[in-house]
Amino acid sequence: MPLTSSRSQKALLWIVASGFFMQTLDTTIVNTALPSMAASLGEPVLAMHPVVVSYTLTMASLTPASGWLADRFGTRRVYFLAILIFVLGSLLCANAHSLPQLLLARVVQGVGGSMLLPIGRLAVLRSVPGAQYISALAFISIAGQLGPVVGPVTGGWLSQTIGWHWIFLINVPVGVIGMFAVHHFLPAEEITSPPRFDLLGCALLSTCMVTFSLALDVPMTEYREWWSAGLLGVSVLTVWLYVLHARRDEQPLFRLGLFNEPNFSVGLIGNLVCRIGSSAVPFLLPLLLQVKLGFSPLHAGLVLLPAAISGTIAKPWIAPLVRRFGYENFLLVNTILVGGSIVSFALITPTWPIWIGILQLAVFGVSNSMQFAAMNSVTLKGLNSKDAGSGNSLFSMVQMLALGLGVTIAGSMLSGLDGVAWAREWTFTLTFVCVGVVTLLSALVFRRMDAQYFN
């Protein structure tokens, strides 16, 4: 029911914004702390990418269930539980004494994180009057923009001064305050019986994402090719089983009819390919700066600020540029800028001028920010109102999958190249070139979009 109290409405927005901030902060704060974690846990620093991947894949797998859970058990209950699970996962992360323990804790954290934004957005939709909804979402989005800005610096400062465990412990007081606020300010609602949730469909797609990611990250062993082929086979099989299931089920997780809209299908593929490269950058750069160039964690976090700040500044430019040049031309040129800036990071060496590095980061931040906004818009633009919610949910899954795949591919390349004598000196250089080229290839995908939707 709508909030009648202005005070309660403001409290709700702050609650949801804080939850979104915790979620986005946690996807970036870990990156600058990975070398410190590796040293503490006795693991190779170039093999720490599963710490990021386990969190993002968990969120991607469980995000579609969040809306149904809120309908079935109530928004207030489920949002309270989401924060609680996220806080418990953070405590487990902070107390992990081995990499397997940390990975399990990150999965728990991801379970809570998967529900923070979708259910928070749903709570705002149901409680804020329609005339104020756009302003409310704009306020919440600011919190999402702050996470990537302060994440690398905060992660570097905490891991350098008082220990990496505190990048997780800082979630605890925020979470406790959030749970208190949810209990006192989030309005009660009448719980209805929602339509049946497609548990089988969700399980099949989740299995597909996890096995595909693992197929790219099999350790270098005697049977590596067989394991990779087997996992890839399972991934393909689960997709095929989902198609059969969706054809027969009256209420599948995602209707196959979604893919009849050509721009949606092409947009999903383009987003996936493009985001693989851009998602690898926040993981690769802190490692390059600390492992290769000898920067401290705090210094590495500060160096990354130009990308985050320039990306935030560039957001108002997107709409005027698209109106002037059209989606087709804008995406072609901007994708080349994103991919080219990623490839340019391969040139960074200990003697590389700092001002050129800052310029590279600023170009990447601006082009990447505008790329995300343009890709999101053009992918969902052609969906009708009936499919908009389902399409947006699938789109969110693909975004999180791309984030996990970007880190997986980059991490696997670093580990693999580090084991090859001739390539060891060029590990980061070759990895940046490869992920940058992957992003450049997405320009070819976007060229296949239907031009009638560009105007």
NORPEPE-V590743 format. One record per pair of residues at least 6 apart in sequence whose ideal C-beta (glycine too) atoms are under 6 Angstrom apart, sorted by the first residue. I is the first residue (numbers start at 1). J is the second residue. Records with the same first field share a line. If there is no record, write none. Layout:
BEGIN
I->J ; J
END
This chain:
BEGIN
1->187
2->129
3->9 ; 127
8->185
11->185
12->127
13->136 ; 139
15->178 ; 181 ; 182
16->120 ; 124 ; 140
17->140 ; 143
18->178
19->116 ; 120
20->117 ; 140 ; 143 ; 144
21->143 ; 147
22->171
23->113 ; 116 ; 117
24->144 ; 147
25->147 ; 151
28->148 ; 151 ; 152 ; 282
29->151 ; 154 ; 155 ; 167
30->52
31->282 ; 283 ; 286
32->152 ; 155 ; 156 ; 286 ; 297 ; 300 ; 301
33->155 ; 159 ; 164 ; 167
34->48
35->45 ; 290
36->159 ; 164
37->164
38->45 ; 48
41->99
43->99
45->291
46->414 ; 415 ; 418
47->415
49->407 ; 411
50->103
52->407
53->404 ; 407 ; 408
54->103 ; 106 ; 107
55->106 ; 110
56->400 ; 403 ; 404
57->210 ; 213 ; 404
58->107 ; 110
59->110 ; 113 ; 114 ; 400
60->209 ; 397 ; 400 ; 401
61->206
62->114
63->114 ; 396 ; 397
64->202 ; 253 ; 393
66->115 ; 118 ; 119
68->194 ; 197
69->78
70->78 ; 119 ; 122
71->194
72->194
74->189 ; 191
75->123
76->186
78->119
79->119 ; 182
80->179 ; 182
82->112 ; 115 ; 116
83->175 ; 178 ; 179
85->111 ; 112
86->109 ; 112 ; 113
87->172 ; 175
89->105 ; 108 ; 109 ; 112
90->109 ; 168 ; 171
92->105 ; 108
93->105 ; 168
94->165 ; 168 ; 169
96->102 ; 105
124->136
127->187
128->136
145->312
148->308
149->308
152->301 ; 304
153->301 ; 302
155->167
156->297 ; 298 ; 300 ; 301
157->298
158->166 ; 167
159->297
160->296 ; 297 ; 298
195->251
198->252 ; 253
201->245 ; 252 ; 253
202->253
204->238 ; 241 ; 242
205->242
207->238
208->235 ; 238 ; 239
209->401
211->231 ; 234 ; 235
212->235
213->404 ; 408
214->231
215->228 ; 231 ; 232
216->408 ; 409 ; 412
217->408 ; 412
218->224 ; 227 ; 228
246->252 ; 256
254->390 ; 394
258->387 ; 391
259->265
261->382 ; 383
262->450
263->382 ; 449 ; 450 ; 453
266->448 ; 449
267->378 ; 379
268->398
269->445
270->442 ; 445 ; 446
271->375 ; 398
272->398 ; 402
273->442 ; 445
274->439 ; 442
275->402
276->402 ; 405 ; 406 ; 438
277->342 ; 435 ; 436 ; 438 ; 439
278->368
279->402 ; 403 ; 406
280->406 ; 410 ; 435
283->407 ; 410
284->410
286->300
288->428
289->295 ; 300
290->300
292->428
293->350
306->358 ; 361 ; 362
307->361 ; 364 ; 365
310->362 ; 365 ; 366
311->365 ; 369
314->366 ; 369 ; 370
318->370 ; 373
321->330
322->330
326->454
327->378 ; 454
328->454
330->374
331->374 ; 446
332->443
334->367 ; 370 ; 371
335->442 ; 443
337->367
338->367 ; 368 ; 371 ; 439
339->436 ; 439 ; 440
341->363 ; 364
342->436 ; 439
343->433 ; 436
344->360
345->432
346->429 ; 432 ; 433
381->453
382->453
383->391
410->431 ; 435
413->431
414->427 ; 431
417->423 ; 427 ; 430
418->424 ; 427
END
